[in-house]
Amino acid sequence: TQTNVKESYTFAKVSDGPGFTVDIDSIALQFQACQGANNRNNDLEAFVQQLVNDGKLSTAEQDVFKTRIVGHNNCPKAIDALYEAQGFEKDYNIDDTEWKFVIGEGFEDQTRSIIDKRLFQEMVEAQELPIVRRVCPSCRDSHKDIYYRRLTQMPEGFDLLDTLMHNWFDTNNVLNVDFSLHSTYLDAFLGTDGWTFCNYND
């Protein structure tokens, strides 16, 4: 975004000595669209192309720019390419000695899944602190790794497994009353920095 700023000042000579006093009379700020090539305004790549078209930037300088800016909607591909180039793998390391796999998509061995709601509930309630971890590598960053901590006793007939998997409703499942959500295990363990909102009943 480009801006036009117009400021008005009043300078007055000090009557009883050297120097001046200054008052700001007005400030006018006007926002304008960043003019890009081919009418692609407010687009950094198009703006740089327009600078080249106007002779204000060389093609060599534009080539340097292109090595740093990957273009609109190309960040995910660029990040994956960087991971691959540096020898990294994009994934989560789940310690099987600390966490018990319950169920999930994209896992090769589905025979490990626990689909018995009573067994799952017994496993959760048997913990010193009833915490369930949800890992979703394909979700947005804020939802990739979430910890559900149960705060109240689960009433008879309440199906936590179904609630977490299919039917995310607030019946016996109210945020910061019946459960809390956290972005790290330490926060879930300590009961700190809990989420203040989550959607329900979709």
Number of C-alpha atoms within 10 A of each C-alpha: 11 11 11 9 10 10 10 10 11 11 11 11 11 10 8 6 7 7 10 11 9 10 10 10 9 11 11 9 11 10 10 12 12 15 19 18 18 10 11 15 16 15 18 18 19 19 19 22 20 19 17 17 13 11 10 11 14 14 15 10 11 15 11 10 13 13 8 8 14 15 13 9 8 10 12 10 11 14 13 13 13 12 13 12 9 8 9 11 9 11 9 11 6 11 9 8 6 7 10 15 14 16 16 15 7 7 10 8 7 13 8 13 13 15 12 10 14 13 12 16 16 10 13 17 15 10 9 8 14 19 20 19 19 16 14 15 13 9 10 9 9 8 14 14 18 18 22 20 24 23 18 14 11 15 8 6 6 15 16 20 19 12 14 13 10 9 14 15 14 13 11 16 20 15 20 16 11 16 18 23 26 21 18 15 18 12 15 24 15 10 14 13 14 20 12 10 10 8 9 13 8 6
